[in-house]
Amino acid sequence: MVPCEVAHHTDDEMIEIGLAENIQRRDLDPMEEARAFRIFIDQRGYTERRLAERIGKDRGYIQNRLALLRAPEEVQQLVAQRPDALSAARAIAQLPTVEQRQQLIEGVASGALTHKDVLALVNSASLAPASRPTVVDHKQGDADIPAQPRESVSVSTTSSPLTRALDRDILAVRAVFARWRLSLPKSKAEERARMLGFVDTHLAELEALTEALRSMESASNENVRK
């Protein structure tokens, strides 16, 4: 017979043990973890430091998860649906309006925008310097990205499939250029040459497209006046 020791726990203690085991096994998504951490702190009297020790994480991990509970509802939904997009969601949460956040959320959910795209777009959005924070990619360990007021992130109010597809395309193109602008200070000569070559190659196409759009817009305005 193998000797064993039977431990007696209250129902509350069993709940606590179960939560801790689920967290350690990574059975919970980030939002579920955040709510579990809040239970430990609010109902079980844990401090952030004690909780971190209890589950084998550092205090920053606990704080980042708890911060999700203060994020806008649409950002929380993104995290629940796409746990792999957690870093992008943290960046999106910095935007001040639902309209700005929603377009980036749709881009991430559809796969049109990567985490790096989101960081570039958020940091190039035209927000007031005093109220606009610098977004840091803590997960990747990148240096702080300096604020650069640029065009705002906007979203169309129409639900037309073509317009929504156009929104995604425009967002993707803007993400590329925003990334390029932010990468210029650290870029190498050959990398800048490739960027310049791409721009030069496609400049004629952009000019032709611009002329076609202006011509169609002019014709449309003429028809309206008639």
N, C-alpha and C positions, 0 to 999 in steps of 0.2 A: 504494500500500500504506500502510495506517495503522499507524504504529509503536505497539507496545504492550509493556508490561512484564509478564512472567509471574512471579507470586509463588508461592513454594513454601512449603507449610505441612505440618506434621505432622498425623497423624490427630487428636491431641488438640486442636491449634489449630483444625482444621476444625470439630470439635464445638463448641468455644467460639464460633467465628464464627457457626455455625448457630443456637446458642442465643440469642446476642445479637440476631441478625436477627429471629428469631421473636418475641422480647420486644418489640423496637422496632415490629414490625408488628402487635402485639397478637394474635398467633395463639394465644396461650396463655391459659387461664382463670386466675383468681387462684391456685388451688392448684398448677397446673402452673408458674406463675411462681415461686411460693414454693420449690418443689422445685428449679427451675433455679437460683435465687439461692443455695440451699444448696450446690449442686454447684460454683458459681463460688467460693464462700467456702471450702468444705472441701477441694475437690480441685484448684482452680486457684490458691488462695492469695490471692484477692481480699479486700480489706477492704470494708466496707459503703460507705465513701466512694468508693473507686476503682470499685466496681461501679456505683454511682449515676452516676458520670461516664461510665462505659463505655456505659451504655444511655440516657443522657440523662434521668435521673430525679433527684429529690432523695433524700437519705439517709432521710428519714422514710418515703418510699414503700417503700424496701427493708425497713426495720424492720417496717412494718405487714404486708408480705407474709410475712416470716419468722415473725412472731408467729402466723400461721395454722397453722404446723406444730406449735405448742404448744397449739393449741385442742383441745377434746374431739373425739373421732372423729365424733360425730353432727353437730357444727358444721362440721367439714371436709367432710362429705358434703353438707350444705346448700349450702356455697359451691361445691362441684363441680357440683351439680345446678342451682343458681340463682346464677350469678355476679353477677346484678343485685341480689342480696340481701346483698351483702358487708357493708354497714354494719349491717344488722340482725343478721347473724351475729356480728359483733364484739361487739354489745351482749349477745346471748344467751350468748355464751361467758363472761360475767361471773357468770352464775348458778351457784350451788355444787353443784346436784344434777342428775342425769340427768333426773329426773322434771320438774323445773322447765324445763329447757332443751327437752325433747322436746315439751312442749305448745306452746311458742312456735314451735318449728321447724315443727310441723304447721300452725300458724296461718299462718305465712309461706308455706309450700309450697302451701297450699290457696288462698292469696290472701285469707284472712279478715283478716289483719293486715298493716298497712303498716309501713314502717320507723319512722315516728313512733309508731305504736301500740306497737311493741316497746320503744322507748326509754322510753315512759311506763310500761309494765308492769314493765320491769326496775327502773326507779328507784322504783317504788312497792312492790316486793316487800319482804316483812318479813325482811330479813337483818340480822345484827348490825352496828351502826354501825361497829365497829372493823374488821370484815372485809369490809364491803360497799363497793366502790368506786363513785364517781360515774361514770356513763357519759357520755362526751362525743361529740357528733356531729361528728367531725373533717371528715367529707366535706362537711357542710352549713355548717360554720363557726359552729355555735351556741355560746352560752356554756355553761359547765358547768351541769348540772342538779343541784340540791342533793338529797341523800339524804332521802327521806321514808318512814320505816318504815310499811308498810301491811300489807294482807292478803297472804299468801304466794301465789305462783303454784303451783297444784297441778294434778295430772292424774289422771283417773279410771283405775282399774285394769281396768275392763271394756272389752271390745271391741265392745259393742253399737253398731250404727250410729246408733241414736237417741241413745244416751248421748254418742257422739263428736260428733254434730251439736250436742247441747246444750252440750257442752264448748266448741265453737267459738263458739256464740252468747254464752255467758257471758263467754268471753275477749274477744270483740269489745266487749260492753257495758262490761266493766271497763276496757278500753283507752280507750274514750271518756271515762269518768269520770276515769281517771288523767290523761289529757291535759288535761281541764278543770281539775283540781286544780293541775297544774303550770303552767297558763297564767294562772291567776287573778292573780298579782302583776303581770303585764304587760298584763292585759286592759283594754279600754276600757269605759266605762259602758254603751254600747249593746250590747256583746258580753255583758257580765254580765247585762243585761236579757233578752237572747235565751236565755241558759242558764236563767235563772230562769223565764222563760215556758215553756220546754220542760218543766222539772221540774214546774211547777204544772199544766200541761196533762195530763201523764201520771201525776201522783201518784194520781189516783182509779183509774186503770187498774191501777197497781201494787198499790194497797190491795185492789182486788177480786181480783186474782190471788193475793195473799197469803192472803186469806180462803179462797179456793177450795182452795189448796194445803194450808192448815192443816186444813180440813174433811176433805179426802181422806185426809190423814195420820192424823187422829183416827179416821176410820172404819176405816182399815187396821189401826190398833193395836187397835181394838175386836174386829175379826175375828180377830186373832192371839190375843187373850186368850180368845176363845170356843173 
